[in-house]
Amino acid sequence: MALHAVLDMPLSDGLDIAALFAEHGEFIANVIRRLAGPGSHVDDLVQETFVVAHRKRHRFDPERAAPRTWLYGIAANLCRRHHRSAHRLARLRARLVTEQTDEPAPAPDQEVLRRQQAAVVHEALARLPFKQREVFSLYELHNLDGASIAAMLDIPEGTVWTRLHHARKRFERLVRARLGGGPA
Amino acid sequence: MKAPRNPRRLIHDPELGCLVRAAAESRLEPERLERSRQEILGRIAEAEASGRTVRPILRTGPRRVLQAAVPLLLLVCATAGALIWLARPPTRMRPETAAPAAPARGRGHPPAAGRDVSIDELLEIGSGYEPPPTGAPRPEPPAAPGPVAGLAPPPAPQPAPSARLQEQIALFRKARRAAHAGDLDQATGLLDELARRFPKSPLGAEARVLRVEVLYRQGRYPQAIERIEPLLELPELAGKKAQLLRLLGDAWLQLGRCERATDAFRRALGLGLQGAEARAARRGLEQCARRQPDR
């Protein structure tokens, strides 16, 4: 048993949320952006993730999980909840439209092309099942290895590869259909 | 086939690589991140100032709480169930419909369900059993009117089970006393009344035995034989089977059917007939032997 459990004194009392944000904020924000899709709701979810982390800081056990894994768990739960709610999805669509209209002035051609390509990927990602989307996003877009993803999601590594395999098949089919290369 | 370790990433795919790379390189704008950071710190500071999120109540987490709460809930449910079970009203069995029953827990207690009880036990119970006093709070139904000559008795409200059992016992004892006193017609009438008023009486089998004895003593041997044979098959009279066979043998002997009488006597003795009954059976066998010297 951990010492802090014996003493009934959480070590996480001194958890510095500002430091956590500085260390993992960008990673969490990009994960949320890929799991929940781009939009202004990403900011809400990022903020909510760290506020929840602050509220539940007494449950954080550094012997069980790294801070990044713990934060990822909170963010993924929030994204899952966000994804499940049809009402929230409707708002998401509205926000996407708003965001597109609020985009800055036209960028150079290369930047426009890059944004369009990213939009295709995000669109396909949004149509993957959540568990496949998680694995695909962490492996392909965040460049994590299988063992890290397994630890982060608390699943066997074989499950990571299975989910990745199915996610890739579906992703390729969706992207090809989107680009006019085949049926969806 | 085992999946490869860290398979080649799509970013290196010649066809989809550029798309994946574009998505991987797209980042949330630093200004938005900074806004989020400030918002987070502001919300935390506000919450701490208002004291809303000082410390969670469930430090151990919901799983631990559930682990502790579920057995506690089960214990409460079990206790409540036991209390309800103990507080339930006692089940009352109607003696006419219940199986002949019950360990006699002492004089004055009616038999309980679940055990065969002999007629002697029933009579002993009945002799000591008293209905609740008239001043008891339980309301008693009005007494049934007596039968009117020439008319069938009108349907009356059924008395309480204990009173009905006592009435059956009283009728049976009167019939038995009459039979022993030699008043066979009165005994037959009382047995008829018992059978008519209480067709499902637990004393029914014993009453049928007494009726067979009365018939025998009346000299109505064919009727006695006719009634004995079905009684031999009754499980509740298994303990009296030897006596019934001895009576059957006597009846057949009176009719001069020695072969049947001999068979009945032998079966009765084979079942362990004892005492005076056994002596009577042997006498019957001797009589049959004298009448059939060649057999």
Interface residues (C-beta under 8 A of the other chain):
Chain A: D8 P10 I17 A18 F21 A22 G25 E26 A29 N30 R33 R34 V42 D43 V46 Q47 F50 V51 H54 R55 K56 H58 R59 R114 R115 Q117 A118 V120 V121 H122 L125 Y139 E140 L141 H142 N143 D145 G146 G158 W161 T162 L164 H165 R168 F171 E172 V175
Chain B: A3 P4 R5 N6 P7 R9 L10 I11 L16 C18 L19 V20 A22 A23 A24 E25 S26 R27 L28 R32 L33 R35 S36 R37 E39 I40 L41 R43 I44 A47 T53 R55 P56 R59 G61
